[in-house]
Amino acid sequence: MDVVGFAGDALLKAVPTSESYSTWLDRWVSTAIRQGLGRSPPSTTAPNSLVPTHDLTCHSSVSASTGWDRSLVPYGWAMPKRCDLILPCRDEAAALPPLLARVPALFSVIVVDNGSRDGTADVAREHGATVVTEHNAGYGAAVHAGIEAATAPCVAVMDADGSMDPDDLLALLDDVEQQRATMAVGRRRPVAPGVWPWHARWGNAAVLALLRRRTGLAVTDISSMRVCGRQDLLDLDLQDRRFGYPVELLVKAQRAGWVLTEHDIRYRPRAEGTKSKVSGSVRGSLRTTYDFARMLP
């Protein structure tokens, strides 16, 4: 057996039965980057010995097996991009630098600038993101523009305001890649009181109650963090271009027979210097709730 074949056979034998090959490989490469290339793969008997790049306090179903640090990737080594991460943005320049620095390296980032006046697009480019400009205002319009620009087999979407941790995408992507789900979605868990204003939570709960009653869909949050196949999403032919987009997605996904899974995700205060277009005011929450309700069957 040649050297390459021997090495490949040894790597496959080292994969523990408790995790998928892709998850193990992510964990190994992440550790190799931190410790220096050429070292042995991480121990399969003591996974807790791995040191994550970030200090993570995880909820029950949050995966933090890999915390990629882009700054440690050797020059010229192109990490595999299995998923395009779409960040719909309007005036999120202050939030983008720390957020983009935390995105796991297996994601390519597409920032969709939706009418920003604070230099969001320039900041995104400076930090390595692909920028798409969408002139039609609306959350759904921005997300759809990102989906059309994506090229990876899977797409992820999350808020760009710093309230969500991109490391939490890893568990969602694993569900989709391992075919445990057609779409995996986040279930927000506030890390401190006051993070999720009462008026925003009320609107979310009211629409969820109607959604469960009319469709039987047992989701517990209308979250903006989700992962699914790009072509699967395009095939749903979503039409809403406002804040009703996530509800239309859930309704059509159920009709199409999609398998959905939920994972707890951390929900933090948004970045300083930014203001929510949804939960930042009672009026914003009411407008979003109205858009949600319009998409109910």
Secondary structure as GFF3:
##gff-version 3
##sequence-region A 1 297
A	DSSP	alpha_helix	3	14	.	.	.	ID=ss1
A	DSSP	alpha_helix	21	35	.	.	.	ID=ss2
A	DSSP	three_ten_helix	47	49	.	.	.	ID=ss3
A	DSSP	three_ten_helix	70	72	.	.	.	ID=ss4
A	DSSP	beta_strand	83	89	.	.	.	ID=ss5
A	DSSP	alpha_helix	96	101	.	.	.	ID=ss6
A	DSSP	beta_strand	107	113	.	.	.	ID=ss7
A	DSSP	alpha_helix	120	126	.	.	.	ID=ss8
A	DSSP	beta_strand	130	133	.	.	.	ID=ss9
A	DSSP	alpha_helix	139	149	.	.	.	ID=ss10
A	DSSP	beta_strand	154	157	.	.	.	ID=ss11
A	DSSP	three_ten_helix	166	168	.	.	.	ID=ss12
A	DSSP	alpha_helix	169	177	.	.	.	ID=ss13
A	DSSP	beta_strand	183	190	.	.	.	ID=ss14
A	DSSP	alpha_helix	198	215	.	.	.	ID=ss15
A	DSSP	beta_strand	226	229	.	.	.	ID=ss16
A	DSSP	alpha_helix	230	235	.	.	.	ID=ss17
A	DSSP	alpha_helix	245	255	.	.	.	ID=ss18
A	DSSP	beta_strand	260	267	.	.	.	ID=ss19
A	DSSP	alpha_helix	282	294	.	.	.	ID=ss20
###
